[in-house]
């Protein structure tokens, strides 16, 4: 189940700990801003460790104190929407970049128009791919990129060697063959580990695999298109890893996070892991070294289905936004300016294993390693932006939850047919249309 925790821990010196009550709060001291940070690391404790030195430096430089709380991904969207509705919340907040348009539609956040963008070095200072996920197309963005992410295929070198596998897979069929050779249910060892209970992870794979099959899950009018034959084929290909190929443990139907799935990978219970680069910090914290694993691009079918595209990731990452009703807006913008500065971008993204979203920070040798080059290449050349529509959050929850339920069915030993997948996706489509999609 969910293994990321929600916590707020005390920081040293001028950084004040966030509230543990789970209620939206504002700082009472006019010189203190409240910051809801997303859980980027293995857990909230690691996040607070990574953030403490940077925020202490910010306070020392500006005199502005930061009341910081790390919020789990399972809670973050609802917390932000609650704050946007009530008007009571933090000054600064991280958000998953796929939510950018949904949250923009609330009208609760400061727009980063051209004049304000000049303060941050201009739009051109940020990666084009990351800026594509900051709000609705053609509108002034209401968030800025903070951490850059893309998907890659991690492989466990020890398990590969034991199975006599000398090269990582390049095509989907090679991937399936490799996963089968790695799988030994009697030893509780599997070819791949996934987070089948995570609606967000499921939605990401639905998007990517549907694009590989040549369709959009959201059509040009912004309407859901979940139950097309191409979308059904893409989703079923992912579900079949547990259901038909049986290279994924049925227990993964209860795994709620990619970090939780990573524990099976580091414990030598799974030979491969499809994850974003942010999981690297977890791998290392769990005892893996750089020499213990490799990273390659996510394999795609060869040849691709008719009309299919070589989409190996969506444009992933975390953004940062400022609440428009914050009485400390200027101080909040100072924190955004600090966190997107060259040196802090390099420092934090090194710790998290993520990519800087500002071009000037990419000169750091840490981001020029072969492993980071994989993620940089994918983000630049084979990643697409998820639909930037006001109800994108409903898109993730409806299709992702439908897939979660299908995984749960498979885990009980039942077969899930093409018609079962089509029916589940059609029901999810109707649910999204019912939300105004």
Buried (B, 14 or more C-beta within 10 A) or exposed (E): EBBBEBBBBEBEEBBBBBEEEEEBBBBEEEEBBBBBBBBBBBBBEBBBBBBBBBBBBBBEEBEBBBBBBBBBBBBBBEBBBBBBEEEBBBBBBBBBBBBBBBBBBBEBBBBBEEEBBEEBBEBEBBBEBBBBBBBBEEEBBBBBBBBBBBBBBBBBBEBBEBBEBEEBBBEBEBBBBBBEBBBBEEEEBBBBBBBBBBBBBBBBBBBBBBBBBBBBBBEEEBEBBBBBEBBBBBBBBBBBBBBBBBBBBBBBBBBBBBBBBBBBBBEBBBBBBBBBBBBBBBBBBBEBEEEBBBBBBBBBBEEBBEEBBBBBBBBBBBBBBBBBBBEBBEBBBBBBBBBBBBEBBBBBBBBBBBBBBBBBBBEBEBBEEEBBEBBBBBBEEBBBBBBBBBBBBBBBBBBBBBBBBBBBBBBEEEEBEEEBBBBBBBBBBBBBBEEEB
